[in-house]
Each structure stands twice: as C-alpha cells, then as structure tokens.
Amino acid sequence: MEYVIISLGGSVVNPGKLDNNLIKNFGNILINLNKKHKIRFGVVVGGGKLFRNLLPEIKKYTKNKTSLDWVGIYCTRVNAQCVASYFVEKTNKTHETIGQDYKESAKLLDKYSFVFQGGDIPGYTSDMDTIELAIAKNKAKVINISNVDGVYDKDPNKYKSAKKIPKMTHKELSALILKTSKTYKAGQNLVFDQKATKLAQKHNIELHFISAKNLQDIEKIIQCKAHKGTMVKD
C-alpha cells in the first residue's frame, strides 16, 4: 500500500473564514487520486490564522508556553475536523473523527484511505506530526501545501528579489530555516518547523512544497514528475 502525507496550512483552510471552495477542490482532487492510484492520504492540518489571530489577545493575560501551545493544538484540530467533514460526506473511506496523534492516525490509515489530524503535543508543531506520520507509514512522501508556491531563498512576501528554489537537499533546507529562526515559538510562520526539518533529514523523508493554487501538482508529485513548487531530496 502506498501512502502520501500532506501538511495542509491552517491559513489555507481558514484565511479569516473557512474557505469552502478550497476544501471542496482539495477533497475532490484527493478522492479522484485515491480512485486512480489507490493511494491513501494522511492529512495533518495547521492552526494558521485561526491561532495567530487569537495569540495576541491570549498573550495579554498569559505568557505560559504550554497554555499557548494547547490553544494552538485545538485550533489545528478544529481546522482538521472541518476539512475531514467534507471527505466524510463524499466517501465512506474516511474516518469520521480526526486522529488524536500520529500513532493513532498511522493505525487508522491501515483501514481508511483518508485520515486527518491536527497537533497533539505542546512544543511540537503540526509539521512535526506530519514527519512522524510519514516515518510511521513507510517513509512516505510529504507534500506541504501553503499560500507560498515553494521554498524561496528569502521571504517572498517581504523581498521582491526573492528567488524560488526548485530543488534542494535537506541540509540546504535546514540551513535556510535556521538562518530565519533557530528556536521554536508558538505561532511562528516558517516554511517548515525547525525540528521537523531535522527529523525529515535524519530519516530522508522526501518533501514537496506547493501552493494551494497549484493543487494539480499533487498528482505530478505522486507520478514523480516535475512540478511548480520545490522538491527536497538528498
């Protein structure tokens, strides 16, 4: 059985309000790919703007890192269940409720074609859960879907001169991320989490970064074809 693990950005799912069109498009594409290629998908959803909009207000009365992390975790779970609900309506190959951690999600993928989860442990991002789930499912490919169409040498939202990197090694990705931020912070907005990047490097997990506007790239990645985003592979 072949698996693909997807890290779906929370700000893609909920950029201020739930993006129903995105969820429907994403759902229809994955359901069709499952029928066509017999691939099972584990989808880990981030907290995104839902959490980042809450964070400044919460920080007015607490700086407790664990408390802040738990708010973030529940935001990821809300987003994950919202996406899962569309799949539940469309196919009985979906587990109705989200996995509580990557171990449960890994077991559910033995039975279901579509399994969703959010975060689970304070101090860990949904990116870490994505890599842990990929390792548990035969070192599956990971597809990171966000509002950015790949990995850039610097923040493309801040610098017009930023250049997209079509292909890079895990070591190069790690160096780029650590140059931006060496330590984890609740609500951080990086291309990928620091710890998750290191773990992916250790286990040689193939990573792909694509835009939510280019969901057709998912099939290209499955077929090992070139796509518009960035591939990370040693």
Contacts in CASP RR format, 6 or more apart in sequence:
PFRMAT RR
TARGET T0000
AUTHOR 0000-0000-0000
METHOD contacts of the structure
MODEL  1
MEYVIISLGGSVVNPGKLDNNLIKNFGNILINLNKKHKIRFGVVVGGGKL
FRNLLPEIKKYTKNKTSLDWVGIYCTRVNAQCVASYFVEKTNKTHETIGQ
DYKESAKLLDKYSFVFQGGDIPGYTSDMDTIELAIAKNKAKVINISNVDG
VYDKDPNKYKSAKKIPKMTHKELSALILKTSKTYKAGQNLVFDQKATKLA
QKHNIELHFISAKNLQDIEKIIQCKAHKGTMVKD
1 38 0 8 1.000
1 40 0 8 1.000
2 37 0 8 1.000
2 38 0 8 1.000
2 39 0 8 1.000
2 40 0 8 1.000
2 140 0 8 1.000
3 39 0 8 1.000
3 40 0 8 1.000
3 41 0 8 1.000
3 42 0 8 1.000
3 109 0 8 1.000
3 134 0 8 1.000
3 137 0 8 1.000
3 138 0 8 1.000
3 140 0 8 1.000
4 39 0 8 1.000
4 40 0 8 1.000
4 41 0 8 1.000
4 42 0 8 1.000
4 140 0 8 1.000
4 141 0 8 1.000
4 142 0 8 1.000
4 143 0 8 1.000
4 218 0 8 1.000
4 221 0 8 1.000
4 222 0 8 1.000
5 41 0 8 1.000
5 42 0 8 1.000
5 43 0 8 1.000
5 44 0 8 1.000
5 130 0 8 1.000
5 133 0 8 1.000
5 134 0 8 1.000
5 137 0 8 1.000
5 140 0 8 1.000
5 141 0 8 1.000
5 142 0 8 1.000
5 143 0 8 1.000
6 41 0 8 1.000
6 42 0 8 1.000
6 43 0 8 1.000
6 44 0 8 1.000
6 130 0 8 1.000
6 142 0 8 1.000
6 143 0 8 1.000
6 144 0 8 1.000
6 145 0 8 1.000
6 218 0 8 1.000
7 44 0 8 1.000
7 46 0 8 1.000
7 126 0 8 1.000
7 127 0 8 1.000
7 130 0 8 1.000
7 142 0 8 1.000
7 143 0 8 1.000
7 144 0 8 1.000
7 145 0 8 1.000
8 26 0 8 1.000
8 43 0 8 1.000
8 44 0 8 1.000
8 45 0 8 1.000
8 46 0 8 1.000
8 83 0 8 1.000
8 145 0 8 1.000
9 45 0 8 1.000
9 46 0 8 1.000
9 47 0 8 1.000
9 48 0 8 1.000
9 126 0 8 1.000
9 144 0 8 1.000
9 145 0 8 1.000
9 146 0 8 1.000
9 212 0 8 1.000
10 45 0 8 1.000
10 46 0 8 1.000
10 47 0 8 1.000
10 48 0 8 1.000
10 49 0 8 1.000
10 50 0 8 1.000
10 76 0 8 1.000
10 79 0 8 1.000
11 47 0 8 1.000
11 48 0 8 1.000
11 49 0 8 1.000
11 52 0 8 1.000
11 146 0 8 1.000
11 147 0 8 1.000
12 19 0 8 1.000
12 22 0 8 1.000
12 145 0 8 1.000
12 146 0 8 1.000
12 147 0 8 1.000
12 212 0 8 1.000
13 19 0 8 1.000
13 22 0 8 1.000
13 23 0 8 1.000
13 45 0 8 1.000
13 46 0 8 1.000
13 79 0 8 1.000
13 82 0 8 1.000
13 83 0 8 1.000
14 47 0 8 1.000
14 48 0 8 1.000
14 49 0 8 1.000
14 50 0 8 1.000
14 79 0 8 1.000
14 82 0 8 1.000
15 49 0 8 1.000
15 147 0 8 1.000
16 49 0 8 1.000
16 50 0 8 1.000
16 53 0 8 1.000
18 82 0 8 1.000
22 212 0 8 1.000
23 82 0 8 1.000
23 83 0 8 1.000
23 86 0 8 1.000
24 86 0 8 1.000
25 215 0 8 1.000
26 83 0 8 1.000
26 145 0 8 1.000
26 212 0 8 1.000
26 215 0 8 1.000
27 86 0 8 1.000
27 87 0 8 1.000
27 90 0 8 1.000
28 90 0 8 1.000
29 215 0 8 1.000
29 216 0 8 1.000
29 218 0 8 1.000
29 219 0 8 1.000
30 41 0 8 1.000
30 43 0 8 1.000
30 87 0 8 1.000
30 114 0 8 1.000
30 218 0 8 1.000
31 87 0 8 1.000
31 90 0 8 1.000
31 91 0 8 1.000
31 114 0 8 1.000
33 39 0 8 1.000
33 41 0 8 1.000
33 218 0 8 1.000
33 219 0 8 1.000
33 222 0 8 1.000
34 40 0 8 1.000
34 41 0 8 1.000
34 91 0 8 1.000
34 93 0 8 1.000
34 113 0 8 1.000
34 114 0 8 1.000
37 219 0 8 1.000
37 222 0 8 1.000
39 222 0 8 1.000
40 109 0 8 1.000
40 112 0 8 1.000
40 113 0 8 1.000
40 114 0 8 1.000
40 115 0 8 1.000
41 113 0 8 1.000
41 114 0 8 1.000
41 115 0 8 1.000
42 105 0 8 1.000
42 109 0 8 1.000
42 114 0 8 1.000
42 115 0 8 1.000
42 116 0 8 1.000
42 117 0 8 1.000
42 133 0 8 1.000
42 137 0 8 1.000
43 80 0 8 1.000
43 83 0 8 1.000
43 84 0 8 1.000
43 114 0 8 1.000
43 115 0 8 1.000
43 116 0 8 1.000
43 117 0 8 1.000
44 76 0 8 1.000
44 80 0 8 1.000
44 102 0 8 1.000
44 105 0 8 1.000
44 116 0 8 1.000
44 117 0 8 1.000
44 118 0 8 1.000
44 119 0 8 1.000
44 126 0 8 1.000
44 127 0 8 1.000
44 129 0 8 1.000
44 130 0 8 1.000
44 133 0 8 1.000
45 76 0 8 1.000
45 79 0 8 1.000
45 80 0 8 1.000
45 83 0 8 1.000
45 116 0 8 1.000
45 117 0 8 1.000
45 118 0 8 1.000
45 126 0 8 1.000
46 75 0 8 1.000
46 76 0 8 1.000
46 79 0 8 1.000
46 80 0 8 1.000
46 118 0 8 1.000
46 119 0 8 1.000
46 125 0 8 1.000
46 126 0 8 1.000
47 72 0 8 1.000
47 75 0 8 1.000
47 76 0 8 1.000
47 79 0 8 1.000
47 118 0 8 1.000
47 126 0 8 1.000
48 75 0 8 1.000
48 79 0 8 1.000
48 187 0 8 1.000
48 189 0 8 1.000
50 75 0 8 1.000
50 78 0 8 1.000
50 79 0 8 1.000
51 71 0 8 1.000
51 72 0 8 1.000
51 75 0 8 1.000
51 76 0 8 1.000
51 187 0 8 1.000
52 187 0 8 1.000
52 189 0 8 1.000
54 71 0 8 1.000
54 72 0 8 1.000
54 75 0 8 1.000
55 68 0 8 1.000
55 71 0 8 1.000
55 186 0 8 1.000
55 187 0 8 1.000
58 67 0 8 1.000
58 68 0 8 1.000
58 71 0 8 1.000
59 68 0 8 1.000
62 68 0 8 1.000
65 122 0 8 1.000
65 123 0 8 1.000
65 186 0 8 1.000
66 122 0 8 1.000
68 186 0 8 1.000
69 122 0 8 1.000
69 123 0 8 1.000
69 186 0 8 1.000
70 122 0 8 1.000
72 119 0 8 1.000
72 186 0 8 1.000
72 187 0 8 1.000
73 118 0 8 1.000
73 119 0 8 1.000
73 120 0 8 1.000
73 121 0 8 1.000
73 122 0 8 1.000
76 118 0 8 1.000
76 119 0 8 1.000
76 126 0 8 1.000
77 98 0 8 1.000
77 117 0 8 1.000
77 118 0 8 1.000
77 119 0 8 1.000
79 118 0 8 1.000
80 98 0 8 1.000
80 116 0 8 1.000
80 117 0 8 1.000
80 118 0 8 1.000
81 97 0 8 1.000
81 98 0 8 1.000
81 116 0 8 1.000
83 116 0 8 1.000
84 94 0 8 1.000
84 95 0 8 1.000
84 96 0 8 1.000
84 97 0 8 1.000
84 98 0 8 1.000
84 114 0 8 1.000
84 116 0 8 1.000
87 94 0 8 1.000
87 114 0 8 1.000
87 116 0 8 1.000
88 94 0 8 1.000
88 96 0 8 1.000
91 113 0 8 1.000
91 114 0 8 1.000
93 112 0 8 1.000
93 113 0 8 1.000
93 114 0 8 1.000
94 112 0 8 1.000
94 113 0 8 1.000
94 114 0 8 1.000
94 115 0 8 1.000
94 116 0 8 1.000
95 108 0 8 1.000
95 111 0 8 1.000
95 112 0 8 1.000
95 114 0 8 1.000
95 115 0 8 1.000
95 116 0 8 1.000
98 116 0 8 1.000
98 117 0 8 1.000
98 118 0 8 1.000
99 105 0 8 1.000
99 108 0 8 1.000
99 115 0 8 1.000
99 116 0 8 1.000
99 117 0 8 1.000
99 118 0 8 1.000
100 117 0 8 1.000
100 120 0 8 1.000
101 117 0 8 1.000
101 119 0 8 1.000
101 120 0 8 1.000
101 121 0 8 1.000
101 129 0 8 1.000
102 117 0 8 1.000
102 120 0 8 1.000
102 129 0 8 1.000
102 132 0 8 1.000
102 133 0 8 1.000
102 136 0 8 1.000
103 136 0 8 1.000
104 117 0 8 1.000
105 115 0 8 1.000
105 116 0 8 1.000
105 117 0 8 1.000
105 133 0 8 1.000
106 133 0 8 1.000
106 136 0 8 1.000
106 137 0 8 1.000
108 115 0 8 1.000
109 115 0 8 1.000
109 137 0 8 1.000
117 129 0 8 1.000
117 133 0 8 1.000
118 126 0 8 1.000
118 129 0 8 1.000
119 125 0 8 1.000
119 126 0 8 1.000
119 129 0 8 1.000
120 129 0 8 1.000
121 128 0 8 1.000
123 184 0 8 1.000
123 186 0 8 1.000
124 195 0 8 1.000
125 184 0 8 1.000
125 188 0 8 1.000
125 193 0 8 1.000
125 195 0 8 1.000
125 196 0 8 1.000
127 144 0 8 1.000
127 192 0 8 1.000
127 193 0 8 1.000
127 195 0 8 1.000
127 196 0 8 1.000
127 197 0 8 1.000
128 193 0 8 1.000
128 195 0 8 1.000
128 196 0 8 1.000
128 199 0 8 1.000
130 142 0 8 1.000
130 144 0 8 1.000
130 196 0 8 1.000
131 142 0 8 1.000
131 196 0 8 1.000
131 199 0 8 1.000
131 200 0 8 1.000
131 203 0 8 1.000
131 205 0 8 1.000
132 199 0 8 1.000
133 140 0 8 1.000
134 140 0 8 1.000
134 141 0 8 1.000
134 142 0 8 1.000
134 200 0 8 1.000
134 203 0 8 1.000
134 205 0 8 1.000
135 199 0 8 1.000
135 203 0 8 1.000
135 205 0 8 1.000
139 203 0 8 1.000
139 204 0 8 1.000
139 205 0 8 1.000
140 205 0 8 1.000
141 205 0 8 1.000
141 206 0 8 1.000
141 207 0 8 1.000
141 208 0 8 1.000
141 221 0 8 1.000
141 222 0 8 1.000
142 200 0 8 1.000
142 205 0 8 1.000
142 206 0 8 1.000
142 207 0 8 1.000
142 208 0 8 1.000
143 208 0 8 1.000
143 210 0 8 1.000
143 218 0 8 1.000
143 221 0 8 1.000
144 191 0 8 1.000
144 192 0 8 1.000
144 207 0 8 1.000
144 208 0 8 1.000
144 209 0 8 1.000
144 210 0 8 1.000
145 210 0 8 1.000
145 211 0 8 1.000
145 212 0 8 1.000
145 215 0 8 1.000
146 191 0 8 1.000
146 209 0 8 1.000
146 211 0 8 1.000
146 212 0 8 1.000
147 211 0 8 1.000
147 212 0 8 1.000
148 156 0 8 1.000
148 157 0 8 1.000
148 191 0 8 1.000
148 209 0 8 1.000
148 211 0 8 1.000
149 164 0 8 1.000
149 210 0 8 1.000
149 211 0 8 1.000
149 213 0 8 1.000
149 214 0 8 1.000
149 228 0 8 1.000
149 229 0 8 1.000
150 164 0 8 1.000
150 165 0 8 1.000
150 191 0 8 1.000
150 209 0 8 1.000
150 210 0 8 1.000
150 211 0 8 1.000
150 229 0 8 1.000
150 230 0 8 1.000
151 164 0 8 1.000
151 165 0 8 1.000
151 168 0 8 1.000
151 173 0 8 1.000
151 176 0 8 1.000
151 191 0 8 1.000
151 209 0 8 1.000
151 229 0 8 1.000
151 230 0 8 1.000
151 232 0 8 1.000
152 162 0 8 1.000
152 163 0 8 1.000
152 164 0 8 1.000
152 165 0 8 1.000
152 191 0 8 1.000
153 162 0 8 1.000
153 163 0 8 1.000
153 165 0 8 1.000
153 176 0 8 1.000
154 161 0 8 1.000
154 162 0 8 1.000
155 162 0 8 1.000
155 180 0 8 1.000
156 162 0 8 1.000
156 164 0 8 1.000
164 229 0 8 1.000
164 230 0 8 1.000
165 172 0 8 1.000
165 230 0 8 1.000
166 229 0 8 1.000
166 230 0 8 1.000
166 231 0 8 1.000
167 230 0 8 1.000
167 231 0 8 1.000
167 232 0 8 1.000
167 233 0 8 1.000
168 176 0 8 1.000
168 230 0 8 1.000
168 231 0 8 1.000
168 232 0 8 1.000
169 232 0 8 1.000
169 233 0 8 1.000
169 234 0 8 1.000
170 197 0 8 1.000
170 200 0 8 1.000
170 201 0 8 1.000
170 204 0 8 1.000
170 207 0 8 1.000
170 232 0 8 1.000
170 233 0 8 1.000
170 234 0 8 1.000
171 201 0 8 1.000
171 234 0 8 1.000
172 232 0 8 1.000
173 192 0 8 1.000
173 197 0 8 1.000
173 201 0 8 1.000
173 207 0 8 1.000
173 232 0 8 1.000
174 194 0 8 1.000
174 197 0 8 1.000
174 198 0 8 1.000
174 201 0 8 1.000
176 191 0 8 1.000
177 190 0 8 1.000
177 191 0 8 1.000
177 192 0 8 1.000
177 194 0 8 1.000
177 197 0 8 1.000
178 194 0 8 1.000
180 190 0 8 1.000
181 188 0 8 1.000
181 190 0 8 1.000
181 194 0 8 1.000
182 194 0 8 1.000
183 194 0 8 1.000
184 193 0 8 1.000
184 194 0 8 1.000
184 195 0 8 1.000
191 209 0 8 1.000
192 200 0 8 1.000
192 207 0 8 1.000
192 209 0 8 1.000
199 205 0 8 1.000
200 207 0 8 1.000
200 232 0 8 1.000
201 234 0 8 1.000
204 234 0 8 1.000
206 231 0 8 1.000
206 232 0 8 1.000
206 233 0 8 1.000
207 231 0 8 1.000
207 232 0 8 1.000
207 233 0 8 1.000
208 217 0 8 1.000
208 221 0 8 1.000
208 227 0 8 1.000
208 229 0 8 1.000
208 230 0 8 1.000
208 231 0 8 1.000
208 232 0 8 1.000
209 229 0 8 1.000
209 230 0 8 1.000
209 232 0 8 1.000
210 217 0 8 1.000
210 218 0 8 1.000
210 221 0 8 1.000
210 227 0 8 1.000
210 228 0 8 1.000
210 229 0 8 1.000
211 228 0 8 1.000
211 229 0 8 1.000
214 227 0 8 1.000
214 228 0 8 1.000
214 229 0 8 1.000
217 227 0 8 1.000
217 228 0 8 1.000
217 229 0 8 1.000
220 226 0 8 1.000
220 227 0 8 1.000
221 227 0 8 1.000
END
